[in-house]
Amino acid sequence: MGRICSPFIVLECSRGCGFSRIYNEPTAEQSAEIAGTKTCPACGAPVRRRFF
């Protein structure tokens, strides 16, 4: 099975309320949004970031 070359970044709520955002090859604007998202907009919990 081949490997995906482009990076994926996933933001998800650390409490598991259902909030998540998936980015594939984020633009400069999306990168700023990713960096600025510290808390879940739905419940206020910290956001977990995964890179793969």
Phi and psi restraints in degrees (range 20) as a CNS / XPLOR table:
assign (resid 1 and name C) (resid 2 and name N)
       (resid 2 and name CA) (resid 2 and name C) 1.0 -75.2 20.0 2
assign (resid 2 and name N) (resid 2 and name CA)
       (resid 2 and name C) (resid 3 and name N) 1.0 165.1 20.0 2
assign (resid 2 and name C) (resid 3 and name N)
       (resid 3 and name CA) (resid 3 and name C) 1.0 -102.9 20.0 2
assign (resid 3 and name N) (resid 3 and name CA)
       (resid 3 and name C) (resid 4 and name N) 1.0 141.5 20.0 2
assign (resid 3 and name C) (resid 4 and name N)
       (resid 4 and name CA) (resid 4 and name C) 1.0 -78.1 20.0 2
assign (resid 4 and name N) (resid 4 and name CA)
       (resid 4 and name C) (resid 5 and name N) 1.0 126.2 20.0 2
assign (resid 4 and name C) (resid 5 and name N)
       (resid 5 and name CA) (resid 5 and name C) 1.0 -84.0 20.0 2
assign (resid 5 and name N) (resid 5 and name CA)
       (resid 5 and name C) (resid 6 and name N) 1.0 -32.8 20.0 2
assign (resid 5 and name C) (resid 6 and name N)
       (resid 6 and name CA) (resid 6 and name C) 1.0 -81.1 20.0 2
assign (resid 6 and name N) (resid 6 and name CA)
       (resid 6 and name C) (resid 7 and name N) 1.0 141.1 20.0 2
assign (resid 6 and name C) (resid 7 and name N)
       (resid 7 and name CA) (resid 7 and name C) 1.0 -75.7 20.0 2
assign (resid 7 and name N) (resid 7 and name CA)
       (resid 7 and name C) (resid 8 and name N) 1.0 144.6 20.0 2
assign (resid 7 and name C) (resid 8 and name N)
       (resid 8 and name CA) (resid 8 and name C) 1.0 -112.2 20.0 2
assign (resid 8 and name N) (resid 8 and name CA)
       (resid 8 and name C) (resid 9 and name N) 1.0 138.8 20.0 2
assign (resid 8 and name C) (resid 9 and name N)
       (resid 9 and name CA) (resid 9 and name C) 1.0 -123.8 20.0 2
assign (resid 9 and name N) (resid 9 and name CA)
       (resid 9 and name C) (resid 10 and name N) 1.0 127.7 20.0 2
assign (resid 9 and name C) (resid 10 and name N)
       (resid 10 and name CA) (resid 10 and name C) 1.0 -118.3 20.0 2
assign (resid 10 and name N) (resid 10 and name CA)
       (resid 10 and name C) (resid 11 and name N) 1.0 126.8 20.0 2
assign (resid 10 and name C) (resid 11 and name N)
       (resid 11 and name CA) (resid 11 and name C) 1.0 -104.2 20.0 2
assign (resid 11 and name N) (resid 11 and name CA)
       (resid 11 and name C) (resid 12 and name N) 1.0 131.1 20.0 2
assign (resid 11 and name C) (resid 12 and name N)
       (resid 12 and name CA) (resid 12 and name C) 1.0 -144.7 20.0 2
assign (resid 12 and name N) (resid 12 and name CA)
       (resid 12 and name C) (resid 13 and name N) 1.0 153.1 20.0 2
assign (resid 12 and name C) (resid 13 and name N)
       (resid 13 and name CA) (resid 13 and name C) 1.0 -68.6 20.0 2
assign (resid 13 and name N) (resid 13 and name CA)
       (resid 13 and name C) (resid 14 and name N) 1.0 134.1 20.0 2
assign (resid 13 and name C) (resid 14 and name N)
       (resid 14 and name CA) (resid 14 and name C) 1.0 -72.9 20.0 2
assign (resid 14 and name N) (resid 14 and name CA)
       (resid 14 and name C) (resid 15 and name N) 1.0 -18.8 20.0 2
assign (resid 14 and name C) (resid 15 and name N)
       (resid 15 and name CA) (resid 15 and name C) 1.0 -88.5 20.0 2
assign (resid 15 and name N) (resid 15 and name CA)
       (resid 15 and name C) (resid 16 and name N) 1.0 -11.3 20.0 2
assign (resid 15 and name C) (resid 16 and name N)
       (resid 16 and name CA) (resid 16 and name C) 1.0 75.9 20.0 2
assign (resid 16 and name N) (resid 16 and name CA)
       (resid 16 and name C) (resid 17 and name N) 1.0 35.0 20.0 2
assign (resid 16 and name C) (resid 17 and name N)
       (resid 17 and name CA) (resid 17 and name C) 1.0 -75.4 20.0 2
assign (resid 17 and name N) (resid 17 and name CA)
       (resid 17 and name C) (resid 18 and name N) 1.0 -10.4 20.0 2
assign (resid 17 and name C) (resid 18 and name N)
       (resid 18 and name CA) (resid 18 and name C) 1.0 115.1 20.0 2
assign (resid 18 and name N) (resid 18 and name CA)
       (resid 18 and name C) (resid 19 and name N) 1.0 -11.5 20.0 2
assign (resid 18 and name C) (resid 19 and name N)
       (resid 19 and name CA) (resid 19 and name C) 1.0 -71.4 20.0 2
assign (resid 19 and name N) (resid 19 and name CA)
       (resid 19 and name C) (resid 20 and name N) 1.0 131.4 20.0 2
assign (resid 19 and name C) (resid 20 and name N)
       (resid 20 and name CA) (resid 20 and name C) 1.0 -159.3 20.0 2
assign (resid 20 and name N) (resid 20 and name CA)
       (resid 20 and name C) (resid 21 and name N) 1.0 150.7 20.0 2
assign (resid 20 and name C) (resid 21 and name N)
       (resid 21 and name CA) (resid 21 and name C) 1.0 -136.5 20.0 2
assign (resid 21 and name N) (resid 21 and name CA)
       (resid 21 and name C) (resid 22 and name N) 1.0 135.6 20.0 2
assign (resid 21 and name C) (resid 22 and name N)
       (resid 22 and name CA) (resid 22 and name C) 1.0 -118.0 20.0 2
assign (resid 22 and name N) (resid 22 and name CA)
       (resid 22 and name C) (resid 23 and name N) 1.0 130.0 20.0 2
assign (resid 22 and name C) (resid 23 and name N)
       (resid 23 and name CA) (resid 23 and name C) 1.0 -122.1 20.0 2
assign (resid 23 and name N) (resid 23 and name CA)
       (resid 23 and name C) (resid 24 and name N) 1.0 134.9 20.0 2
assign (resid 23 and name C) (resid 24 and name N)
       (resid 24 and name CA) (resid 24 and name C) 1.0 -120.4 20.0 2
assign (resid 24 and name N) (resid 24 and name CA)
       (resid 24 and name C) (resid 25 and name N) 1.0 118.8 20.0 2
assign (resid 24 and name C) (resid 25 and name N)
       (resid 25 and name CA) (resid 25 and name C) 1.0 51.3 20.0 2
assign (resid 25 and name N) (resid 25 and name CA)
       (resid 25 and name C) (resid 26 and name N) 1.0 65.8 20.0 2
assign (resid 25 and name C) (resid 26 and name N)
       (resid 26 and name CA) (resid 26 and name C) 1.0 -62.0 20.0 2
assign (resid 26 and name N) (resid 26 and name CA)
       (resid 26 and name C) (resid 27 and name N) 1.0 142.7 20.0 2
assign (resid 26 and name C) (resid 27 and name N)
       (resid 27 and name CA) (resid 27 and name C) 1.0 -74.7 20.0 2
assign (resid 27 and name N) (resid 27 and name CA)
       (resid 27 and name C) (resid 28 and name N) 1.0 174.9 20.0 2
assign (resid 27 and name C) (resid 28 and name N)
       (resid 28 and name CA) (resid 28 and name C) 1.0 -61.5 20.0 2
assign (resid 28 and name N) (resid 28 and name CA)
       (resid 28 and name C) (resid 29 and name N) 1.0 -39.9 20.0 2
assign (resid 28 and name C) (resid 29 and name N)
       (resid 29 and name CA) (resid 29 and name C) 1.0 -64.8 20.0 2
assign (resid 29 and name N) (resid 29 and name CA)
       (resid 29 and name C) (resid 30 and name N) 1.0 -43.8 20.0 2
assign (resid 29 and name C) (resid 30 and name N)
       (resid 30 and name CA) (resid 30 and name C) 1.0 -67.1 20.0 2
assign (resid 30 and name N) (resid 30 and name CA)
       (resid 30 and name C) (resid 31 and name N) 1.0 -36.5 20.0 2
assign (resid 30 and name C) (resid 31 and name N)
       (resid 31 and name CA) (resid 31 and name C) 1.0 -62.4 20.0 2
assign (resid 31 and name N) (resid 31 and name CA)
       (resid 31 and name C) (resid 32 and name N) 1.0 -38.9 20.0 2
assign (resid 31 and name C) (resid 32 and name N)
       (resid 32 and name CA) (resid 32 and name C) 1.0 -65.6 20.0 2
assign (resid 32 and name N) (resid 32 and name CA)
       (resid 32 and name C) (resid 33 and name N) 1.0 -39.6 20.0 2
assign (resid 32 and name C) (resid 33 and name N)
       (resid 33 and name CA) (resid 33 and name C) 1.0 -64.6 20.0 2
assign (resid 33 and name N) (resid 33 and name CA)
       (resid 33 and name C) (resid 34 and name N) 1.0 -42.4 20.0 2
assign (resid 33 and name C) (resid 34 and name N)
       (resid 34 and name CA) (resid 34 and name C) 1.0 -61.7 20.0 2
assign (resid 34 and name N) (resid 34 and name CA)
       (resid 34 and name C) (resid 35 and name N) 1.0 -45.8 20.0 2
assign (resid 34 and name C) (resid 35 and name N)
       (resid 35 and name CA) (resid 35 and name C) 1.0 -65.9 20.0 2
assign (resid 35 and name N) (resid 35 and name CA)
       (resid 35 and name C) (resid 36 and name N) 1.0 -33.0 20.0 2
assign (resid 35 and name C) (resid 36 and name N)
       (resid 36 and name CA) (resid 36 and name C) 1.0 -84.3 20.0 2
assign (resid 36 and name N) (resid 36 and name CA)
       (resid 36 and name C) (resid 37 and name N) 1.0 -13.9 20.0 2
assign (resid 36 and name C) (resid 37 and name N)
       (resid 37 and name CA) (resid 37 and name C) 1.0 -85.1 20.0 2
assign (resid 37 and name N) (resid 37 and name CA)
       (resid 37 and name C) (resid 38 and name N) 1.0 101.6 20.0 2
assign (resid 37 and name C) (resid 38 and name N)
       (resid 38 and name CA) (resid 38 and name C) 1.0 -103.6 20.0 2
assign (resid 38 and name N) (resid 38 and name CA)
       (resid 38 and name C) (resid 39 and name N) 1.0 -29.3 20.0 2
assign (resid 38 and name C) (resid 39 and name N)
       (resid 39 and name CA) (resid 39 and name C) 1.0 -128.0 20.0 2
assign (resid 39 and name N) (resid 39 and name CA)
       (resid 39 and name C) (resid 40 and name N) 1.0 154.3 20.0 2
assign (resid 39 and name C) (resid 40 and name N)
       (resid 40 and name CA) (resid 40 and name C) 1.0 -66.8 20.0 2
assign (resid 40 and name N) (resid 40 and name CA)
       (resid 40 and name C) (resid 41 and name N) 1.0 126.7 20.0 2
assign (resid 40 and name C) (resid 41 and name N)
       (resid 41 and name CA) (resid 41 and name C) 1.0 -69.3 20.0 2
assign (resid 41 and name N) (resid 41 and name CA)
       (resid 41 and name C) (resid 42 and name N) 1.0 -18.8 20.0 2
assign (resid 41 and name C) (resid 42 and name N)
       (resid 42 and name CA) (resid 42 and name C) 1.0 -84.1 20.0 2
assign (resid 42 and name N) (resid 42 and name CA)
       (resid 42 and name C) (resid 43 and name N) 1.0 -41.2 20.0 2
assign (resid 42 and name C) (resid 43 and name N)
       (resid 43 and name CA) (resid 43 and name C) 1.0 -130.4 20.0 2
assign (resid 43 and name N) (resid 43 and name CA)
       (resid 43 and name C) (resid 44 and name N) 1.0 -8.3 20.0 2
assign (resid 43 and name C) (resid 44 and name N)
       (resid 44 and name CA) (resid 44 and name C) 1.0 87.6 20.0 2
assign (resid 44 and name N) (resid 44 and name CA)
       (resid 44 and name C) (resid 45 and name N) 1.0 1.5 20.0 2
assign (resid 44 and name C) (resid 45 and name N)
       (resid 45 and name CA) (resid 45 and name C) 1.0 -74.9 20.0 2
assign (resid 45 and name N) (resid 45 and name CA)
       (resid 45 and name C) (resid 46 and name N) 1.0 160.0 20.0 2
assign (resid 45 and name C) (resid 46 and name N)
       (resid 46 and name CA) (resid 46 and name C) 1.0 -60.7 20.0 2
assign (resid 46 and name N) (resid 46 and name CA)
       (resid 46 and name C) (resid 47 and name N) 1.0 149.8 20.0 2
assign (resid 46 and name C) (resid 47 and name N)
       (resid 47 and name CA) (resid 47 and name C) 1.0 -96.3 20.0 2
assign (resid 47 and name N) (resid 47 and name CA)
       (resid 47 and name C) (resid 48 and name N) 1.0 136.5 20.0 2
assign (resid 47 and name C) (resid 48 and name N)
       (resid 48 and name CA) (resid 48 and name C) 1.0 -97.7 20.0 2
assign (resid 48 and name N) (resid 48 and name CA)
       (resid 48 and name C) (resid 49 and name N) 1.0 136.7 20.0 2
assign (resid 48 and name C) (resid 49 and name N)
       (resid 49 and name CA) (resid 49 and name C) 1.0 -112.1 20.0 2
assign (resid 49 and name N) (resid 49 and name CA)
       (resid 49 and name C) (resid 50 and name N) 1.0 135.4 20.0 2
assign (resid 49 and name C) (resid 50 and name N)
       (resid 50 and name CA) (resid 50 and name C) 1.0 -125.9 20.0 2
assign (resid 50 and name N) (resid 50 and name CA)
       (resid 50 and name C) (resid 51 and name N) 1.0 136.0 20.0 2
assign (resid 50 and name C) (resid 51 and name N)
       (resid 51 and name CA) (resid 51 and name C) 1.0 -119.1 20.0 2
assign (resid 51 and name N) (resid 51 and name CA)
       (resid 51 and name C) (resid 52 and name N) 1.0 128.2 20.0 2
